[in-house]
Structures are given as structure tokens and as C-alpha cells.
Amino acid sequence: MAISSTINKVSLNIADMDRHYYHSHELTVAQHPSETEIRFMIRLIAFMANAGEQLCFTKGLSSDDEPELWQKSLTDDIELWIDLGQPDEKRIRKACGRAQQVIIYTYDERKAKVWWEQQQDKLQRFSNLKVVHVNAKGVDCMVKRTMQLQCNIQDGDVYLNDDSSSHSITLDRLFGY
């Protein structure tokens, strides 16, 4: 019998001074059995950095045809495609062809550096692509079945806290618009 996903309830308050976005979100987010706590938190951070009424989580790891997050228009066009980690060039090309904007969030510094060195020249041709490295050491300790998170974003930095910890997260743009 397969292990089922863990369902996490996230109460999230976002104050994004860079985009003038101030909103509360009540999220139900599934954590795939193979997904690590750090990857789960990077998905949440990607949501926080791009939050909007139409942005939503997808099937993620359970589907090859969908990103981790996307934002669709009312006509079902993909406005924003968000992937995590180190996707291959074929997947990036497909995403850039289907979506108006594509953002890749890398998070494992050692792996991301090697990946970026290998992909950098190949990705120069995509004008609708942005690659961002997330420095979020220690945020994996925040993962609980029920979370209440406060997120403040200012000058590209994310400040995230809950009842017991506080973290400063930097989003370093490697490439893109």
C-alpha cells in the first residue's frame, strides 16, 4: 500500500511592501511522501513571493505536466508557471512556450550552483524566464500539520515567523526579467 500525502493547514498573513500586496490566506497544502520539509517550505516561500488571487498549488510532484504553482487567466491561459529545484532544459523550454512568465526557484546551494553553470548558456534565449535562488536555511523546522505564519517582504527579502521561530530569507536573482 502506498504512503499517502500529509495534509498541512497553513494560515498565512502576507505583507509584501515591494508589490503592495497585503492579504491573509487559508491554505490546505499536501506534502508528497517523498517531499522533504525544506522543499515544502520553498513551495510556500514561492507562493508568498508571488501571491495573488489566482495563484494556486497544483498536483506538483504527482504530475509531469504541471508546475508546483501556477496562475491562470479567466480564459485558462497560463500567466505564471513556477517550478522548484533544477529542471532540465526540455521542461523549461516547454514551460516558456506555454506560459507568459516562468520562474524557477532553486534552493540547494551546492546542487543549484552546478545546475546553473550547466544551464546558464542554454537558458539565455528565454525572455520570459526568471531564475531565483532561495537562501532559507533552517526554515524546515517550521513545518507542522497546522501552521500560522507571518510573512513580510521588503526589498526582495522575506521575513518569516511563527510562534516559535523567525527566519530571514533572501531571494537572489540569477537570471531574468
Summary of the structure (lengths in Angstrom):
residues: 177
radius of gyration: 15.7
end to end distance: 45.0
largest distance: 47.0
contacts: 511
relative contact order: 0.19
helix: 26%
strand: 43%
